[in-house]
Each structure stands twice: as C-alpha cells, then as structure tokens.
Amino acid sequence: MTITSFAFPTPIQFGPGARKRVADHLLSLGYQRPLLVTDRALAALPVLAEFLTHLEGLDVALYSGVFGNPSCNQVMAGAAAYRAHCADCVIGFGGGAALDVAKLVGIPATHPGDILEYAWDHPKVRHIVQPLPYFVALPTTAGTGSEVGRSAVVSENDSHLKRVVFSPHILAKTVFADPELTLALPAAVTAATGMDALTHNIESYLSPAYHPLCDGIALEGTRIAAAALRTAVAEPGNLQARGDMMVASMMGAIAFQKDLGAVHSCAHALGAVCDLHHGLANALMIDTVLAWNYTAAASKFDALAHACRVHSGGAAFVPWLRQLKQDIGITTRLADHGVRPEHLPRLVEIASADLCHQTNPRPCTAADFEMLFRAAM
C-alpha cells in the first residue's frame, strides 16, 4: 500500500505512515504551536507516544480530557487549553469522540458563549463568524468517519442528550488517514467501530432522501466493509483489511450527509440513557430495525445483498447481518449490555425526539420504537 492523496471535499492523505507527514505539513504553513486533542485511554498508550516522536519542530500541548460520549464540559476545557497554550492550530488524534471534540474546541476558543449555543437546534443558535483554528485529523479507529464529517456530536453535561453542531467550517483542513494507527485496536473495539461504519453506509443508502452521489458512495462503502470486517477482527495485523475499514468509515461519513434512519435514533437514545458506545449501540439495533424496514425498501435490500455477495437476495440480507455480528463477537441482545425494561420509557422518549428517524424508510411512532427496543432486548 502506498500513500494516496484525494479530496471529497476534505484533502486526505491515506496510507501507512501518513501520520509522519503532519509536522512537515503544519510547519510548511507556518503553524508551530498545536493543541493535540485526544482521549484519556489513548494518552496512556504507546500509539500516542510514537506519534509524538514525529512532531519534532512543533511546540505541542496535549489535551487528553476526552472520555465516553463527549460532553460540553470536555469541549470547553479543550478550548481553555487552547487559549492557555496560545495555540495556533489543532491536531485531532483518536476515535469519533476525540475527533468531535477536536473539531469543536476552536469555536469557544475564538467565539463567545457555550458550545451548545452553536448546536443547530438551539433556540438562539449562535453562528460561526470568525475564522477557526487550522485543524488536521488523524483517526485511530475505523468507525464514525468523524475526520471527514461536517458535524460533531456533543452531549449536555447533565441530561447526556446529544446535540449536533453542523457547519462546513469545522471540516478538517487535511486528514492523515494512517491504517497503522488502528493495528493495536482490540477485537471488540474493531468490531464495534466496524459495525458503526457499516451502519452509516447502510442507513444512508436506505434513506428515502434523494442524493444519488451518496447512494453510490454508500453502496461501495458497504461492499468494502462487508468484505473486510471479519478479517480486520480476526487478523488485527492485516494492514489491507485495516485500510479497507478506514476507507469504508470515511465513505460512510461522507454518505450520511444524505441522512440516516431509525437505527441511529435508537443508538442515540442508548448512548444517552445507558452510556453505550455509539458503534456498539448501532450494532445491537441494526438487524432489528432493518428487519422492520424491509417491506418499505425491498429493492434497496436487494442492492445491499448484491454488494455484500449475499446471493439469495434482499430477504437474506438481515440474516447475513446477524451472522456477521456473531462472527465478530457481538452478542445481539440489549439485555447483555445492561439495558433493562425500566429504561424503556426514557429510551422511547429520546428516540422519538431524535431527528434521524425522519429519513427512515418507514415512519416511526413512539409505539414503533417501544416495539423495536423490546424486540432487541
């Protein structure tokens, strides 16, 4: 594999060793004082220490206050770290949570108010009017594709409800997508993040919204992930499979500008109520929701089945998906992951209020969500 450069629209340097180009890239543009944003777990691992050895010539400050589902407090603390360092740029290094925080720290660092005031659905939403710090992203998982997305999810501190900041201003200026950064991922993380990437591609394609460009990307992203995910989990050192999953992850994030569906509404509720990892929550719900969606989009299920080499047609796609989950070690029941019947009322309330299901192939009522959660228990 070699390093290849392309843009859609974000410039991407993809390939083993791409991480080693970050310092020269920033220095060539006159940036010298980056804030490196990552999460608590990565900060203690050799993968971050190794990356830091490639940042010679830069005066780097580390902010590693990201954990769990990123919250408002984490973003505001990152902005304070940016100002304290007199930083001139941001490096995001990590999975979806760290990259979402890295995207956002520049807003409160250069603009007034709390980051939640910039969420698109805030009743008095503030707008980004000043230039944001130069931002580059290095994904260390292959799941959310946050590195190429123009949105970032941040939770309210107390309620844990997820809010979305959406703006082309927060797009990374350059992505350094290095599959070597994912080689040390445990199998369970590879599986959960991989299912996240697959879900993004599948739900985007099934959305009835019109965006044929995204449809093409989503189908190809589904094909790539379906072919690579088992190998990435079973053979963690397989660089080709790791690279394929990283590409599929980016494709899913590009495709879902078309919108998503009820799987994500359920996953957002599970994250808020039970603090489930987003990729795992998607994985736990996808087959239940897709089985319910089948009659509303049967021809699209045929196309998905063809992309995944499921030769018996669209009706066999959900059973194939269940087998895939089993093969990569994801147990299917919500109850196996701490979700209890008493959580149902709040789960239904949050899922019903979530906007993703507005582009689900079938309209979803609160009663439908209750049925789906019960079926997934």
LOZAPA-220656 format. One record per residue: residue in one letter; x, y, z of N, C-alpha, C, CB in turn. Coordinates in steps of 0.1 Angstrom, whole numbers, plus 5000, padded with zeros to 4 digits. Glycine has a CB too. Example, Ala and Ser with C-alpha at 12.3 -4.5 7.8 and 13.67 -1.06 7.14 Angstrom:
# residues 2
A513249435078512349555078513249675078511349555090
S512849785071513749895071512950005079514149945057
This chain:
# residues 377
M500849885000500050005000500950125000499050005012
T500550224992501250354992500350464996501750384977
I500950584999500150695004499550764991501050795012
T498250784992497550844981496850964985496550744974
S496851074977496151194981494951214973497151314979
F493751254979492551284972491651374981491751154968
A490551414976489751514983488251494980490151654981
F487351494990485951484988485151534999485651334985
P485151665003485951764997487251785005485251894997
T487351715017488551725025489751665019488251665039
P490851735018492151675014492451555023493251775013
I492751445018493051325026494451265021491951215024
Q495351245030496551165028496351035034497851245033
F496150925026495850795031496950695028494550745024
G497350625038498250515037499150495049499050535024
P499850385050500750355061501850465062501350215060
G501950525073503050625075502550765073504150595066
A501250785069500750915067500951005079499350915063
R500850945091501051025104502351105104500850935116
K503351055097504751105098504851235090505751005093
R503751275083503751395074503151515081503051365061
V502651495093501851605099502751725103501251555112
A503951695109504751815113505251895101506051755120
D505751825090506151905079504951985073506751815068
H503751925073502651995067502352115075501351905068
L502352115088501952225096503052335095501752185111
L504352285096505452385096505552455082506752315099
S505152385072505252445058504152555057504952345048
L503152555065502052655065502352765076500752595067
G503352745084503752855093503152825107503252985089
Y502552705110502052675123503052605131500752585122
Q503152645144504252595153503752545166505252695155
R502552585170502052565184500752485184501952695192
P500752365180499452285180498952245194499552165171
L497652245195497052175206496652035201495752245212
L497151935207496851795203495751745212498151705204
V494651715206493451675213493251525212492151745208
T493151455223492951305223492151265235494351235222
D491951135237491251085248492151025259490150985244
R491551005270492350965282493050825279491450945294
A492250735273492850605271494050605261491750505265
L493850685250494950685241496150765246494550765228
A495950855255497050935261498050845268496551045270
A497550735273498450645281499050525273497650585292
L498750525260499150415251500350445243498050375242
P501150345239502350375231502050435217503050245228
V500850415212500550475199500650625199499150435194
L500250695210500350835211501750875213499450895222
A502450805221503950835224504650825211504550745234
E504350725203505050705190504750825180504650575183
F503450865180503050975171503851105175501550995172
L503951125188504651255193506051255188504651255208
T506751145186508151145181508251205167508751005181
H507051205160507051255146506651405145506151175137
L506551465157506151605157507351705161505051625167
E508551655157509651735160509651875153510951665156
G509951975160509952115154508652185158510052105140
L507752115164506452185169506452195184505252105164
D505952295189505752315204504252265207505952465208
V504152145211502852075212502352075227503051925208
A501152115229500452095241499451985240499752235246
L499251905250498351785249497151815258499151665254
Y495951795252494751795259494151655258493751905254
S494051585269493551445268492351425277494651345272
G491551525278490351525287489151465281490051665291
V489251395269488051335263487851195268488251335247
F486651165271486251025276484751005274486651005291
G484450875271483050845269482450915258482250875282
N481150945259480451025249480851175252478951005249
P481451245243481951375246480951475250482751435234
S481251555261480351645267480751785264480151615282
C479851875268480052025267481252065275478852105271
N481352005287482452045296483852005290482351965309
Q483851895283485151855277485551945266485051715271
V484651995258484952095247485352225253483652115238
M484752275263485052395269486452395276484052445280
A486752275282488052265288489152255277488152135297
G488852195266489852195255490052335249489352105244
A488952415249489152555244490052635254487752625243
A489852605267490752675277492152635275490252645291
A492352505272493752455270494352525257493752305269
Y493552545247494052605235494452745238492952605224
R493652825245494052965249495252965258492853035255
A495352875268496452875277497752855270496252775288
H497752775259498952735252499252845241498852605245
C498352945240498453035228498652955215499653135231
A497852855214498052765202497652835190497152635204
D498152785178497752835165497152735156499052895159
C496952615161496252515153495852395162497252465141
V495152305157494652185164494952055157493152205167
I495451955164495551825158494651735166497051775160
G493651675159492751575165493351435162491351585159
F493451355173494051225173493251125181495551225178
G492551045174491650945182490550895174491251005194
G489550835181488350795175487350905174487750685184
G486050875172485050975169484851075180483750905167
A484951035193484751125204485851235204484751055217
A487151185203488251285204488251375191489651205204
L487851325180487851405168486751505168487751315155
D485551465174484451555175484851675184483251485180
V485551645196485951745205486951835198486551685218
A487951775191488951845184488351945173489951755177
K487351905167486651985157486052115164485551915150
L485652095176484852195183485552295192483752135191
V486752255196487452335206487752475201488752275211
G487952485188488252615182487152715182488752595168
I485952665183484752755184484752845196483452685182
P484652785208484752865220486052925223484352785232
A487152875216488452935218488453075211489552845213
T487653095201487653215193486353295192488053185179
H485253235198483953295198483353295212483053215189
P482453385215481753395228480753275230481153525230
G480453255242479353165246479753015247478353165235
D478852935252479052795254478852725241477952745264
I479552605239479552535227478152495223480452415227
L477252465233475952415230475052525223475252375243
E475552655225474852765218475052755203475252895224
Y476052675198476252665184475652545178477852665182
A474952465186474252345181473152395172473652265193
W472852325161471952385151470552405156471952285139
D470152325166468752335171468552425183468152195173
H469652495187469552585198468552695195470952645202
P467652735204466652835201467152965197465652855213
K468353005202469053125198470453095193469153225210
V470553005183471752955178472753065174471552855167
R473953055179475053145175475653095162476153155186
H476253185154476853145142478353165142476253225130
I479053075135480553095134480853205125481152955130
V481453315130481653425122483153465120480853545127
Q483953405129485353435128486153305123485953465142
P487253325117488053205112488353115124489353255105
L488252985122488552895132490052845131487652765132
P490652795142492052745141492152635130492452695154
Y493352635124493652535114493552395121495052555108
F492952305115492652175121492952055112491152165126
V493751965117494051845110493651725118495551825106
A493251615112492651505119493351375116491151485116
L493651285126494151155124493251055131495651145130
P492550975124491650875130492450755135490550835121
T492150705147492750585152491850475153493350615166
T490550495149489650385147488950395133488550385158
A488250295129487650295116486150275119488150185106
G485450385123484050375126483250495122483950355141
T483350605130482450715128482850795115482550815139
G484050795111484450875099484451025103483550855088
S484451055116484351195120485451285113484551205135
E486551225109487651305104487251375091488851215101
V486151325084485751385071484351445072485751285060
G483751455084482451505086482351645089481751425097
R481251705086481051855089480151875101480451925076
S479951765109479151785121479951715132477751715119
A479551755144480151705156479051685167481351795162
V479151575174478151555184478751585198477651405184
V477951655206478351685220477151675229478951835220
S477351615240476251585250476151695260476551455257
E474951725264474651805275475251745288473151835277
N475851835296476551785308475751695317477151895315
D474451745320473651675330472751575324472851775337
S472051605313471051515308471651415299469951595300
H472851435294473551355284472851345270473751215290
L471951435268471251445255472351495245470051535255
K472251425233473251465223472751585215473551345214
R473651675212473451795204474451785192473451925212
V474051845181474851845169475251985165474151765158
V476552005164477052135157477352095143478352185165
F476752165134476852135119477252255112475452075114
S478452245106478952355098480152315089479352475107
P480252355077481452325069482652395075481252375055
H482552495084483652555090484452455099483252675098
I483852355104484552265113485152145106483652215124
L485052135092485752035085487252045087485452045070
A487951925088489351925089489951985076489851785091
K491052055077491652115066492452005058492652225070
T492951905066493651785060493451675069495151815057
V493251555063493151435071494351345068491751355068
F494951295078496051195077495551065081497351245085
A495050985072494450855075495450745073493150835065
D495950705085497050605085496550475091498250665093
P496350375084495850245089496750185100495550145078
E498050225100498950165110498450215124500350215108
L497750325125497250365138496250285144496750515137
T495650195136494550105141495049965144493450105131
L496249935142496749795143496649745157498149785139
A496749835167496649785181495249785187497549885189
L494249815179492949815184492549675189491949865174
P491949655201491349525205490249485196490849535219
A490049355195489049295186487649355189489049145188
A487349375201485949425205485749565199485749425220
V486849645200486749785195486649785180487949875200
T487549705174487449685159486049645154488549585154
A485449555162484149505158483049615159483749385166
A483049685171482049785173482249905164482149835188
T483449955162483650065153483350025138485050125154
G483749905135483449855121482049845118484149725119
M481249805128479749805126479249945125479149725138
D479850035132479450175131479650225116480250265140
A480750195111481050235097480050165087482450195093
L479750035089478849965081477450025082478849815084
T477050055095475750115097475550245090475450135112
H476550335090476450465084476250445069477750545086
N476950355062476750325048475350275045477850235043
I474950175053473650105050472550205053473549985059
E472550275064471350365067471350475057471450415081
S472450525053472450635043471850585030473950685041
Y472250465026471750415013470150395014472450285009
L469750345026468250315027467450445029468050225039
S468050555033467250675034466550715022468250795039
P465250745022464550785010464950925005463050785013
A465751005012466151135007466951114994467151205017
Y466851214985467451204972468851254972466551274961
H469851164970471251214968471951094961471851244982
P471851084948472450974941473950964943472150974927
L474651074945476151064947476350984960476751204948
C475651024971475850954983475450804982475051024994
D474350774974473950634973475150554967472750634963
G475850604957476950534951478050514961477450604939
I478350614969479450604979479050504989479750744985
A477750514994477250425005477250275000475850465009
L476850244988476950104984478350054983476250094970
E479250134978480650094977481250084991481450184968
G480950175000481450165013480850045020480950285021
T479650005018479049885023479849765018477549865020
R480049755005480849644999482249625005480949664984
I482949745007484249735012484249685027484949875011
A483349745035483349705049482849555050482349795057
A481949515043481449375043482549275040480249355034
A483449315031484549225027485649225037484949265013
A485849335044487049355052486849335067487549485050
L485649345072485449355087485849225094483949385090
R485449115089485748985096487248975097485148865089
T487949005086489448995086490049085095489949015072
A489549215096490149315105490049265119489449445103
V488949205123488749155137489649035139487249125139
A489648935130490348805132491848825130489848705123
E492248915122493748925119494149075121494048885104
P494249115134494449255137495649315130494649275152
G496649245126497849295119497649305104498949215122
N496449275099496249275084496049415080495049185080
L497149475074497149615071496149645059498449665067
Q495949555050494949575039493549585045495049465029
A493149495054491849495060491649625068491649375068
R492749665076492649785084492449905075493949795092
G493149915064493050025055491650025048494150015044
D491149905044489849905038488749955048489549765034
M488849915061487849965070487950115073488049885084
M489250165072489350305074488750385062490850345075
V488850335050488250395038486750385039488750325025
A486250265043484750245044484150335055484450105048
S484950365065484450455076484350595070485450455088
M485350645063485250775057484150785047486650815050
M483950675039482850675029481450685036482950555020
G481350615047480050625055479750765060480050525066
A480850835065480650965070480351065058481851015077
I480951045047480651125035479151105031481551105024
A478750975030477450935025476350985034477350785024
F476550985047475451025056475051165057475650965070
Q475751255049475251385047473851375040476151475038
K473551265034472251235028471151215040472251115019
D471651175051470851145063470851005067469351195061
L470350965078470450835084469050775086471250835097
G468850705097467550645100467350605114467350525091
A466350515116465950485130466950405138464650405129
V467850335131468950275139469750375147469950195129
H470050495141470750595148469950665159471250695138
S468650675156467750735167467850645179466350755162
C467750515177467850415188469250425195467550275183
A470250435187471650435192471850565200472650425181
H471350675196471550795203470850785217470950915195
A469650725217468950705230469750615239467550645227
L470250505234471050415242472350485247471450295233
G472950565239474050645244473750735256474750715233
A472550805254472150905264471750835277471050985259
V470950725276470350665288471350565295469050595284
C472050485286472850375292474350395289472350245285
D474750505283476150535280476750425272476850555293
L476050365263476650265254477450335243475550185247
H478550265240479450315229478550325216480650215227
H478750435209477850455197477850345187478250585191
G479050295184479150185174478550065179480650165171
L478750025192478049915197476549925197478549885211
A476050045201474650065201474050045187474350205206
N474750095177474250075163474249925160475150155153
A475349855164475349715161474249635167476749665165
L473949675180472849605187471449625181472849645201
M471249735174469949765169469749745154469649915172
I470849735147470749745132469849635126472049745126
D470049505131469349395124467849405128469849265128
T467549445140466149455144465449565136466049485159
V466049685135465449795128465349755113466249925130
L466349705107466349675093465349565089467749635088
A465149465098464149365095462749435094464149255106
W462549535103461249605103461149695091461149695116
N462249745086462249835074462149765061463549915074
Y462349635060462449565048461349585038462649415050
T460149585042459049595033458949735027457749565040
A459549835033459449965028460549995017459550065039
A461549905016462649935007463249805002463750015015
A462449714997462849584994463949584982461749494989
S463749674972464649674961466049724966464149774950
K466049814975467349864981468049754989467149984990
F467249664996467849555002468449454992466749485011
D467849444981468449364970469849414966467549354958
A469949544965471249604961472249594972471049754958
L471849604984472749584996473249434996472149625009
A472349344994472649204994473649174982471449114992
H473449234971474349214960475749274963473849284947
A475849384969477049454973477849364983476849584979
C477149294991477749215002477949064998476949225015
R477649034985477748904980476848804987479148854980
V475648854990474548764996473748724984473748835007
H473948604979473448564966471948534966474248454961
S471348514978469948474978468948594979469648384990
G469448714977468648834976468448914988467248794971
G467649024987467449114998466849055011466649224994
A465948965009465348905021466348825030464248805017
A467548795024468548725032469548825038469248625023
F469448955035470449045040470449065055470149185034
V469349075061469349085076469948955083467949115081
P469548835078470148715084471648715082469548595078
W472148765070473548775068474248865078473848825054
L473548975081474049075090474149015104473149205090
R473148945108473148875121474348775122471848805124
Q474548705112475748615112477048685112475648525099
L477148805105478348885106478648925120478249005097
K477548975127477749015141478248905150476449075146
Q477648785148478048675156479548635153477148555152
D479948645140481248605136482348705142481448615121
I481948825145482948925150482748945165482849065143
G481848865171481848865186480848955192483148885191
I479849015185478949105191477649025194478649225181
T477349015207476148955211474949045208476148915226
T473848985204472749075198471849135208472048985189
R471749085221470749135229471149255237470349025239
L470249355238470449475246470649435261469349575245
A469949335265470049295279471449245283469049185282
D472149195273473549155276474449275279474149075265
H473949395276474849515277474249615287475049585264
G473449565297473049645308471749725306474049735312
V471049705294469849775292468649695298469549785276
R467849765306466849695314465449755310467149715329
P464449675313463049725310462649855315462049625315
E463249895327462850025333463450145325463350035347
H464450105316465050215307464050245296466350165302
L463150165293462350175280461650315279461350065280
P460950365289460250485287461150605282459550525299
R462350615289463250725285463850695271464350735296
L464150565268464750535255463750575244465050385254
V462550535246461450575236461350725234460150505240
E461350795246461150935245462351005237461150995259
I463550965240464651025233464750985218466050985240
A464550855216464550815202463450885193464350655201
S462250895199461150965192461551105189459950955200
A462251175198462651315196463851335186462951385209
D464551225184465751235176465351255161466651105177
L466151335154465751375140466151265130466451495137
C467051175133467551075123466450995117468550985129
H465450955125464450865120463450935111463650815132
Q463551075109462751135099463051095085462851285101
T464251045083464550985070464750835070465851055065
N463950775079463950625079462950585068463450575093
P463250465062462350415051460850405056462750285046
R460650375069459250365074459150475085458950225080
P458050545085457750635096457750565109456450715094
C458350635119458450575133457650655143459950565137
T456750585150456050645161456650595174454550605161
A456250655185456750615198456450465200456150695209
A455250425196454950275198455850195190453450255193
D456250235178457250165170458550145177457350225156
F459050255183460350255190460250155202460750395194
E459150165209458950075220459049925215457650095228
M458349895205458449765199459849725195457449755187
L460549815188461949785184462849755196462449895175
F462749845206463649825218463249695225463449935227
R462049665226461649535232462149415224460149525234
A462049425211462449315202463949295203462149345188
A464749405206466149395207466649355221466749525203
M465749355230466149325244466749175244464949335253
